[in-house]
Amino acid sequence: MTFLKKLCSVVAMTLAIGAASAAVSTASAGTIEEIRARGVLRIPGILNEVPYFNKDPRTGEWQGFVIDMASDIAKMLDVKLEVVESSWSNAILDVQSGKVDMAFAVTATPVRAMSVSFSDPTYYNSFIIVSAKDELTGKTWGELNDPKYTFAVDLGSAQDLITQQYLPKANVLRFKTRDEAIVAVTTGKADGLVNTMLNGLVISKKAPTMGSVKVPTPVLSTPSVIALNYSADETFKSFVSAWAEYNRRIGNNQTWIVKSLEPFGITLTDMPVGFGFGG
């Protein structure tokens, strides 16, 4: 082999080793380091989902308590927050595909746990019924589980799962969107809307004809968590869970939620007795 060929061989080998080292370095980089290198923390945002999300059509600015929570995490990581427009049904898929780094306001269910990893709870929500019918006040889920009652729910949601488990004998109308379910109640096709406490409080304020929030007993409290990609490293998962637990315990998460409800005239005094965001 000539000297020139030997030299070319050595150079090629050096470049190959360098490329391999770079690949190993990138692969071994932690999730937090990857986010910092990118400079943004990405979350899915859903249009017109107050108090969780709301996008100003004039400025394009996102608001809502999820934005406040995510902004706090982004600040800790020293990066900017990037909101990727999505939907409730696609948010988990966005996390799975790596399109976003995390998704907030996720109800932790066993089925979803097969797709994404969950953080510790950020707050607790409860399932309720919005109805103008006084006869539904003070009822148990068992008493409402009767064919004489008709309830509306958005298909595939966490509240839909609740109707399947606790209201199997009742007549349940399932709709593709929550708005369709609301129309069913306002037009008298359904006796009430099954939803979560936060949504129910806002819905009852925006549409008084829907009635008020009814809290059937036993109170069904469910943790709201942050969904993370299973490929994220343990340091990142531990950080997100620690953030969720810390801010829930000291009341920051409740403060952000209550702040997002203020534009609708909703305060802590509007919360039913026994309900608490801290669980």
N, C-alpha and C positions, 0 to 999 in steps of 0.2 A: 504494500500500500504506500503510495507516495505521501510526502509530507503534507501536501495540499489536501489530499483526501482525508488524512488523519485529522487535520485541523478542522475540516468541515464536519467530520463525524463528532468530534469533541464539542463543537459549537452547537450542533443539532441536539446532542445529548444534554448539554447545559440548558438549552431553551426548553427542552421537554421536562427536565427536572424542575425548572422554574415555574412552568405552567402547572405542573402537578402540585407543587408546593402552594401555589396561589389558590388552586382549587380546594385543597385540603384546608387552607386557612379560611376560605369563604364558608366551607361546609361546617367548620368548627366554630364559626362566629355565633355568639349567642343571639337569641331573638331580640333582646334589648339593643345589642350592638347593631343589628341589622336595621332596626327601626331608626336608631340615631343616625346611621349612615345614610338612610333614605331621607331623613329630615322631616318626616311626617308620620303621624299615627292615623291610620285609616279606620273609619267606622261606617256602617251603613246608616243612612238617614231616610226616614219615611215622610213623605209629604202629608201635610194636614193631619198629623197625629198628635195633637195637643193633648196633654201637657208634655208628652215625650219629645216631640219634634215639631217645628214649624219653620218653614222657609219663607222669608220675605220676598215676594215676587219682584219687588222694585230693586232691592239691593242684593238679593241672592244670599243674604245672611241667614244662617241657621240659628234658631233659638230653641229653648226647652230644657228640661232638667237633665236629659241625657247629654245634651251638648255641654252643659255646665260640668257634669261628671267627667266626660271624656276630655274636656279642656284641662281639667285639673290633673289628669293622668299625663296628658301631653306636656303640660308645664313641668311636671316632675321629671319627665324624660328629656326635657329641653328640646322638644320638637314642636312643629305646628300640627294643628288638627285638620285633617282632610275628611270631609263628609262625602261619601259616595251614595248617590241617590239609589234607593232600593225599595223593598217592600217587606212586610212582615214575613211573607211566605218565602222570600228569597234571601233573607238576612242570614239564615243558617248556611245556605249554599254558598253565600259570599265568604263566610268564614272558612268553610271546608275547602274552597278553591284557592284561598289565599288572596282573594280580591281585597279583603279587609283584614285588619289585625284582630278585631274583636267586635262583638255585637252586644249592645246593652238591652235591658228590659226584656230578657228572655225568661220565660217560665220553664223551670227545670223539670223536665219530664223524662221518664226512663227511655222512651223512644228517641228523644233528641240526644240523650247521653250516648247513644250508639254512633252519633255523627260528629259531635263536638265535645270538648271538655268544658266543664263548668267551674266558675269561680265560687268563692263563698258568697252568700247572699248580699246584695247591695241594699235591699229593703224587702219588706213583706207586703204582699197585696192580698186582697180577699175577693172571693167571687160573690156577686150580689145579683139582684134583679131590679131593673128599673121598670116601674109600673105605676099607673094612675089608679089602680084598683086597691082600695083599702083592705079588701078581704085577704090580700096577700101579705099584709103586714103581720109580723110576729109568727109567721108560719115556720115549720121545720122543713128541711129538704124532704123528709119522709112524707109530710102532709102534702107537699107540692107535687110529689111523684104520683100523679093521678091523671087519668085520661081526660078529666073534665077541664084541665088546664092546658093552654097552648103557649109555648114559649118560642121566641125567635133567637137565633144565634148565628154567628158567622162561621161558615164551614171550615173545619180543620184547625180552628183556634184552640187555645187551652180551655176556654169556656165551653167549647163544643165537647171536649173530653169530659168535662164536669157533668154536662147534661147526660152523656152516655152512661156515666157511672152512678149519678144520683137521681136522674129523672128519666129512667128507661121506660116507665109506664106513661109518662106525660106525652102530649103531642108536641113534638119539637120540629119547627120549621127551620131548615138550614139554608143559608144564603151565601153567595160567593163573597159579598162584601158586608161590612157592618152597616153601611148606609141603607142597604136593602132590608136588613133586619130591623133597623129603626123605623123604616117606612111601614113595615108589617105591623109594628106596634101602634104607630100613630094612626093607621087606617083601621085599627080594630081587628086585624087578622090574627093578632097574637095578644095574649094577656100581659106579657112582659118580655123584656130583653134580658138575657143572661149575659153578664159581662164581668169585668173586674171593677174594684172600687174606684180607682183613679178615672177610668173611662166613664163609669157610671155617674160620678159626681159632675164631670164636665158635660156629659150628655144631658143630664137633668137640668143643668143651668142654661145650656144653649137651646134646649127644646123643652120648655116647661110643660107642654101638653103631654110629654112622655110620662110625667109623673115624678115620683121621688125614688130614692134608693132604698130598697128593702134588703135587709141582711138576714137571710134564713139561718136557722141554727141546725146543727152546730156550725160555728163560723169556720169556713174553709179558707185557711190562710196558706198562701203559697209563696215560696221564695222567688224573688226576681234576681237573676244572676247575669253574669257576663259570659258569653260564649267565646271560647278560644279554640284555635286549631289544635288538634292533637299533636301535631308536629312541633308546636312551640316547646321550648325547653322548660325545665322545671323551675329555673330561676325566674323566668317571666311569669309563669303560672302562679308561683308563690308570691311574687310582687303584686300581681293583680288581686289575688285573694286577700292579701294583707291590706291592700288599699281599700277593698270593699268592706272588710270587717272593721277596720279602724274608723272609716267615715260613717259607717252605720252606727257603730257603738257611741261615737261622740256626737252624733246628730247632724253632721254635715249633709248627709244624703237627704234627710227629712227637710232640712232647710232649703235645699235646692228644689225639692219637690213642691213644697208649700209656696215658694217664690213663683214657680211656674203656674200655680193655680190662682194666684192673686188677680190676674186680669179677668177672671171669671167670677170674682167676688167670693171665692172659696177660701175659707180659713180652717185652722185646726178645729174650730168649734163646730164645723159642719161634718166632721168625722163621726160616724156612729160610735156609741159607747162600746168600749172593748177593742176597738180597732187601733192598731199601732204599727207604724212603719218599721219599727225595730223588731217585730216579731213577738 
